[in-house]
């Protein structure tokens, strides 16, 4: 048995332990609000609720996750459908305004708190209803997901609408984050709906990103660019986010594999290596949250922190691209990210991962969930990693 197979076998056991005996029990035990519906996502290290407000994108992500676990693993996890239903009913009852847009936040009883300025709430609600529809075999939720998807397309050119602070004709940057979510929306919806518009969406958004955000000459993937190729000497124009880039790369690679696009897969593998080499902290280990492409300070005071989702996405991106290319350098990165992440984020005593570390890897915040951290990145990456490793191993024997 070669070294890589030995590591993958060991990590497969660890991922299953983390997902099934740590992450799922943590959220299904402490997060459910059985009195008001929906979920509490602001949980401390032991799972105690420290804030009862409910953030729509966190509610929707948790619905998707509970539903997807059942859809992937079957009857043993049928009990999670009750948990998913708790979130679905809360979203339907309280989370949309009269235009069908989703509030960013409501209180624990469903009273609106923050206006629907953030289209990502709608995006995650869309995949939540689609996944739940498939889980319970009720088409009305898929129909709702498709309705939300169409509403997103109407809003996408000006997603914040009246809530935008930007002057309309100045420095119009394209952030690949929304294109990335559009690709993921289409990838998920096409599993349940055979409309060819999803493939067209993936094709167009992929071309937009690769043509504009990939700087092959300088080996950089930019977070934000001006589509008219203008450059500005400002922090926003130079911003890099290693975690976002890793997430983007494995999304694109999924479609590239499905289309047998080896050229794109090879470009993505190169781009992943650019990102990791630039983003890795050679003094303390781990990946920076944000960076400036020219090495200047960023506008983000948290740039040097180490975040759970950044490392989770980098872990799966390296594993998946290794599975497609058999690139030994990518495997070395995968092993390094795995070892650092589980040594620093994983809480064996109370379960789940901590979310926020200082640059040196020490704990910055004891929370396991909050306004920005919920049941999503880690369980998704664990599920994808389990499947990818099992596929690799099946080819070896």
C-alpha positions in Angstrom: 0.0 0.0 0.0 1.6 3.3 -1.0 1.9 6.3 1.3 -1.0 8.3 -0.3 -3.4 5.4 0.1 -2.4 4.9 3.7 -3.1 8.6 4.5 -6.4 8.5 2.7 -7.6 5.5 4.6 -6.7 7.1 7.9 -8.3 10.4 7.0 -11.5 8.7 5.8 -11.9 7.2 9.3 -11.3 10.7 10.8 -13.8 12.4 8.5 -16.5 9.9 9.2 -15.9 10.2 12.9 -16.0 14.0 12.7 -19.2 14.2 10.6 -21.3 11.5 12.1 -20.2 11.6 15.8 -19.3 15.2 16.2 -20.8 17.7 13.7 -24.2 16.2 13.1 -24.9 15.5 16.8 -23.7 19.0 17.8 -26.1 20.8 15.5 -29.1 18.4 15.8 -28.8 18.6 19.6 -28.2 22.3 20.4 -29.4 24.2 17.4 -33.1 23.3 17.0 -35.7 25.8 18.3 -38.6 23.5 18.9 -40.7 26.2 20.5 -40.6 28.9 17.8 -39.2 26.9 14.8 -36.0 27.4 12.9 -32.6 27.2 14.4 -30.3 28.9 16.9 -26.9 29.3 15.2 -25.2 31.4 17.9 -23.7 28.6 20.0 -20.7 28.7 22.3 -18.1 26.0 22.6 -20.5 23.7 24.6 -23.5 24.4 22.4 -25.2 26.9 24.7 -27.2 29.6 22.9 -25.8 33.1 23.4 -28.0 35.1 20.9 -31.5 34.1 19.7 -31.7 36.1 16.5 -32.0 34.1 13.3 -30.1 34.9 10.2 -31.8 33.7 7.1 -28.8 32.4 5.2 -27.8 30.3 8.3 -31.4 29.0 8.6 -31.4 28.0 4.9 -27.9 26.4 5.0 -29.0 24.2 7.9 -32.1 23.1 6.0 -30.0 22.2 3.0 -27.5 20.4 5.2 -30.0 18.2 7.1 -31.8 17.4 3.9 -28.6 16.6 2.0 -27.3 14.3 4.7 -30.6 12.3 4.4 -30.4 12.4 0.6 -26.8 11.2 0.6 -26.9 8.6 3.4 -30.5 7.4 3.5 -32.8 5.9 6.1 -30.4 6.0 9.0 -30.7 9.8 9.0 -34.4 10.0 8.4 -34.8 11.7 11.8 -33.0 14.8 10.3 -36.0 15.4 8.1 -37.9 16.6 11.2 -35.0 19.0 11.8 -35.1 20.2 8.2 -38.9 20.7 8.4 -38.4 22.9 11.4 -36.3 25.3 9.3 -38.5 25.0 6.2 -41.7 26.0 8.0 -39.9 28.9 9.8 -38.5 30.2 6.5 -41.9 30.0 4.8 -43.7 31.7 7.6 -41.4 34.5 8.5 -38.4 35.1 6.2 -39.8 36.7 3.0 -41.1 40.2 2.4 -44.0 41.2 0.1 -41.7 41.1 -2.9 -40.6 37.6 -2.2 -37.1 38.7 -1.1 -35.6 37.2 2.0 -34.8 39.2 5.1 -31.2 39.0 6.3 -32.3 38.5 9.9 -35.4 38.1 12.1 -35.8 37.6 15.8 -36.4 34.3 17.5 -40.1 34.6 16.9 -39.8 35.6 13.3 -40.2 39.4 13.6 -38.1 41.1 10.8 -34.9 42.7 12.0 -32.7 43.4 9.0 -34.0 44.2 5.5 -33.4 41.9 2.5 -30.2 43.7 1.3 -28.2 40.5 0.9 -29.1 38.3 -2.1 -27.1 35.4 -0.6 -30.1 34.8 1.8 -32.2 34.1 -1.3 -29.5 31.9 -2.9 -29.2 29.6 0.1 -33.0 29.5 0.5 -33.2 28.3 -3.1 -30.9 25.3 -2.6 -32.5 24.6 0.8 -36.0 24.2 -0.7 -34.7 22.2 -3.7 -32.8 19.7 -1.5 -35.7 19.4 0.9 -38.1 18.8 -2.0 -36.1 15.8 -3.1 -35.8 14.5 0.4 -39.5 14.4 1.1 -40.6 13.9 -2.6 -42.8 16.9 -2.6 -42.5 18.9 -5.9 -44.0 22.1 -4.5 -40.8 22.9 -2.7 -38.8 22.5 -5.9 -41.3 24.8 -7.7 -40.6 27.3 -4.9 -36.9 26.9 -5.4 -37.2 27.6 -9.1 -39.3 30.7 -8.4 -36.6 32.0 -6.0 -34.0 31.2 -8.7 -35.8 33.3 -11.2 -36.2 36.1 -8.7 -32.4 36.0 -8.1 -31.8 36.3 -11.9 -34.0 39.5 -11.9 -32.0 41.0 -9.1 -28.5 39.8 -10.0 -27.4 42.9 -11.9 -28.2 45.1 -8.9 -28.5 42.6 -6.0 -28.6 45.2 -3.2 -30.9 47.5 -5.0 -31.9 50.5 -2.8 -29.6 49.2 0.0 -26.4 49.7 -2.1 -24.0 52.3 -0.8 -22.1 52.4 -4.1 -22.3 55.3 -6.5 -23.8 53.7 -9.6 -21.2 54.7 -12.2 -18.0 54.5 -10.2 -15.6 51.7 -9.9 -17.9 48.8 -10.8 -16.0 45.8 -9.7 -17.1 42.3 -10.4 -16.7 40.0 -7.4 -16.5 36.4 -8.4 -18.3 35.3 -5.2 -21.7 35.8 -6.7 -20.8 34.1 -10.0 -19.4 31.2 -7.8 -22.8 31.0 -6.0 -24.7 31.1 -9.3 -22.6 28.1 -10.5 -23.3 26.2 -7.3 -27.0 27.0 -7.5 -27.1 25.7 -11.0 -25.1 22.6 -10.1 -27.5 21.7 -7.3 -30.8 22.6 -9.2 -29.8 20.6 -12.2 -29.8 17.4 -10.1 -33.5 17.9 -9.6 -34.6 19.8 -12.7 -33.5 19.0 -16.3 -33.8 22.5 -17.6 -30.8 23.3 -19.9 -30.6 26.8 -18.5 -28.5 25.6 -15.7 -25.7 24.3 -17.9 -25.8 27.6 -19.8 -25.5 29.4 -16.5 -22.5 27.3 -15.5 -20.8 27.8 -18.9 -21.3 31.6 -19.0 -20.2 32.3 -15.4 -17.2 30.0 -15.7 -16.0 31.9 -18.8 -16.6 35.2 -17.0 -14.5 34.2 -14.1 -11.6 32.5 -16.0 -11.4 35.3 -18.6 -11.4 38.1 -16.0 -10.2 36.9 -12.6 -7.4 34.5 -13.6 -4.1 36.4 -14.1 -2.0 33.6 -15.6 1.0 35.8 -16.2 1.3 36.8 -12.6 -0.2 33.6 -11.1 -3.0 35.3 -9.2 -6.7 34.8 -9.0 -8.3 38.1 -8.0 -11.4 38.4 -5.8 -12.6 41.5 -7.6 -11.8 43.0 -11.0 -13.1 45.7 -13.3 -14.6 44.0 -16.3 -13.5 46.8 -18.6 -9.9 45.9 -17.6 -9.2 49.2 -15.8 -7.0 49.0 -12.7 -7.2 51.2 -9.7 -4.5 51.7 -7.1 -6.8 50.8 -4.2 -7.1 47.9 -1.7 -10.3 46.6 -3.2 -8.7 46.0 -6.6 -5.9 44.0 -5.0 -7.9 41.9 -2.6 -7.3 38.2 -2.4 -9.2 35.6 -0.4 -7.6 32.2 -0.4 -10.6 30.4 1.1 -13.0 31.8 -1.5 -10.6 30.9 -4.3 -10.3 27.3 -3.1 -14.1 27.0 -2.9 -14.4 28.5 -6.4 -11.8 26.1 -7.8 -13.5 22.9 -6.6 -16.9 24.2 -7.9 -15.4 24.8 -11.3 -13.6 21.5 -11.2 -16.9 19.6 -10.6 -18.3 20.9 -13.9 -15.0 20.5 -15.7 -14.9 16.9 -14.7 -18.5 16.4 -15.9 -17.6 17.9 -19.2 -14.2 16.1 -19.6 -12.5 19.5 -19.8 -8.9 18.6 -19.0 -7.6 22.0 -20.0 -9.8 23.7 -17.4 -8.9 21.1 -14.8 -5.2 21.7 -15.4 -5.6 25.5 -15.2 -7.6 25.0 -11.9 -4.8 22.8 -10.5 -2.3 25.5 -11.3 -4.5 28.2 -9.8 -4.9 26.2 -6.6 -1.2 25.9 -6.2 -0.7 29.7 -6.9 -3.3 30.4 -4.2 -1.8 28.0 -1.6 1.8 29.1 -2.0 0.8 32.7 -1.7 -1.7 32.2 1.1 0.1 29.9 3.4 1.6 31.4 6.6 5.2 30.1 6.6 5.8 31.2 10.2 2.8 29.8 12.0 1.1 27.6 9.4 -2.4 27.8 8.2 -3.9 30.0 5.5 -4.5 33.8 5.8 -8.0 35.0 5.6 -7.3 37.9 3.2 -4.2 39.2 1.4 -3.1 42.1 -0.8 -1.8 41.0 -4.2 1.1 43.4 -3.9 1.9 42.7 -0.3 0.4 45.9 1.1 -1.9 45.9 4.2 -5.5 45.1 3.4 -8.6 47.0 4.6 -9.6 43.9 6.6 -8.4 44.0 10.2 -8.9 40.2 10.4 -6.7 39.4 7.4 -4.1 37.5 9.4 -6.6 35.4 11.3 -7.1 31.7 10.5 -10.8 30.8 9.8 -12.4 27.3 9.8 -14.2 27.7 6.4 -11.0 28.8 4.6 -9.2 25.6 5.7 -12.2 23.4 5.1 -12.6 24.6 1.5 -8.8 24.4 0.9 -8.8 20.8 2.3 -11.4 19.6 -0.1 -10.1 21.6 -3.1 -6.7 20.0 -2.7 -8.1 16.5 -2.2 -10.5 16.8 -5.2 -7.9 18.3 -7.6 -5.5 15.6 -6.5 -8.1 13.0 -7.4 -8.4 14.5 -10.9 -4.7 15.1 -11.6 -2.7 12.7 -9.4 -0.5 15.7 -8.8 1.9 14.8 -5.9 2.4 18.4 -5.0 -1.3 18.8 -4.5 -1.4 15.8 -2.3 1.4 17.3 -0.1 -0.7 20.4 0.3 -3.8 18.4 1.1 -2.0 16.5 3.8 -0.5 19.7 5.3 -3.8 21.5 5.4 -5.6 18.4 6.9 -3.0 18.1 9.6 -3.0 21.8 10.5 -6.8 22.1 10.5 -7.5 19.1 12.7 -4.8 20.0 15.1 -6.1 23.6 15.6 -9.9 23.8 14.8 -11.2 20.4 15.9 -12.8 20.2 19.4 -12.7 16.5 20.5 -14.3 17.3 23.9 -17.6 19.1 22.9 -17.7 18.5 19.1 -17.6 20.6 16.0 -14.8 22.9 14.9 -13.9 26.3 16.4 -14.3 29.0 13.9 -11.8 31.7 14.6 -8.1 31.5 15.5 -5.4 34.1 15.9 -2.5 34.1 13.4 -0.4 31.8 15.6 -3.2 29.3 15.8 -4.4 30.1 19.3 -8.1 30.4 19.9 -9.6 33.9 19.2 -13.2 33.1 19.9 -14.8 30.2 21.6 -18.0 30.1 19.5 -18.9 27.2 17.4 -21.7 29.1 15.6 -22.8 32.7 15.0 -24.0 35.2 12.5 -21.4 33.9 9.9 -20.6 30.4 11.1 -23.2 27.6 11.0 -23.9 24.1 9.8 -22.5 24.3 6.3 -18.9 24.5 5.2 -17.5 21.8 7.5 -20.2 19.1 7.0 -20.3 19.8 3.3 -16.6 19.4 3.0 -16.6 16.2 5.1 -19.3 14.7 3.0 -17.5 15.5 -0.3 -14.2 14.3 1.1 -15.6 11.0 2.2 -17.1 10.4 -1.3 -13.9 11.4 -3.1 -11.7 9.3 -0.9 -14.0 6.3 -1.3 -13.9 6.8 -5.1 -10.1 7.0 -5.1 -9.8 3.8 -2.9 -12.3 1.9 -5.1 -10.0 2.4 -8.1 -7.0 1.1 -6.2 -8.5 -2.3 -5.3 
